[in-house]
Every structure is written in C-alpha cells, then in structure tokens.
Amino acid sequence: MYEHVGWTISSNADILIKDITDVLKKLGFSPSYTKKQHSVYLRKQAEIKRYFLEIGTHNSKHEKRYNKFIGGVA
C-alpha cells in the first residue's frame, strides 16, 4: 500500500509540459520535470492537497481516488 499520493501530467507535446511547469511555478508550486518521460510531477503532499483544493479536477475518477486516499479533501 502506498503511503504518499503523487500527481503527474505526461504529454509528448514538450511545449505543453513546459507551459504546465511554468504555470505551476508561478502559482507557488514546486513541480519537477523529466524530459525523458515527458512528465511533470508534484510530489509534496501539501502541494498536492493545495492543487486539489485550489485548482481541482473535472475527472471524477481522479477526484474519487484522491479523496479515498486522503479520506476527503478538507
């Protein structure tokens, strides 16, 4: 069983990954980026919680999985 939740966006569109990374940084997040995997990550638990509280998601699958993992967003 996992102890920490992670957040990732992957895309082969390098400009999209760069833009997402830049926007997250401007919003005060500390994303990491791997060019080889074409992915942006948030790993800090407080930042992931903040992401779901402030930005959220329209994908109910991800919201349900996150809420189940942390026991509810609050």
C-alpha positions in Angstrom: 0.0 0.0 0.0 1.2 3.5 -0.9 2.0 6.0 1.9 2.0 9.1 -0.3 0.0 10.3 -3.2 1.6 11.7 -6.3 0.5 13.9 -9.1 1.7 13.6 -12.7 0.9 15.0 -16.2 2.5 13.4 -19.2 2.5 14.6 -22.8 4.7 14.2 -25.8 4.0 17.9 -26.5 7.1 19.5 -25.0 5.7 23.0 -25.1 2.6 21.9 -23.1 4.8 20.3 -20.5 6.9 23.4 -20.3 3.8 25.7 -20.0 2.3 23.5 -17.3 5.6 23.6 -15.3 5.8 27.4 -15.7 2.2 28.0 -14.6 2.6 25.7 -11.6 5.8 27.6 -10.6 4.0 30.9 -11.0 1.3 29.7 -8.7 3.8 28.8 -6.0 4.1 25.1 -6.6 7.4 23.3 -7.0 7.0 20.9 -9.9 9.7 18.5 -11.1 10.1 17.7 -14.7 11.6 14.8 -16.6 12.2 15.4 -20.3 12.9 11.7 -20.9 9.4 10.7 -19.6 7.7 13.9 -20.9 6.2 14.4 -17.4 5.6 17.0 -14.8 5.3 15.9 -11.2 4.1 17.3 -7.9 5.4 15.2 -5.0 5.0 17.3 -1.9 1.8 16.2 -0.1 0.9 19.7 1.0 1.1 20.9 -2.6 -1.0 18.1 -4.0 -3.7 18.8 -1.4 -3.5 22.5 -2.3 -3.7 21.6 -6.0 -7.0 19.7 -5.4 -8.4 22.4 -3.2 -7.5 25.4 -5.4 -7.4 24.1 -8.9 -9.3 20.8 -8.7 -10.1 18.4 -11.4 -13.0 17.7 -13.7 -12.1 14.0 -13.9 -14.2 12.3 -11.3 -12.0 9.2 -11.3 -9.0 11.2 -10.1 -11.1 13.1 -7.6 -12.5 9.9 -6.1 -9.1 8.2 -6.0 -7.6 11.2 -4.2 -10.5 11.5 -1.7 -10.3 7.8 -0.9 -6.5 8.1 -0.4 -6.6 11.0 1.9 -10.0 10.5 3.4 -11.6 13.6 1.9 -10.4 17.0 0.8 -10.7 19.4 3.7 
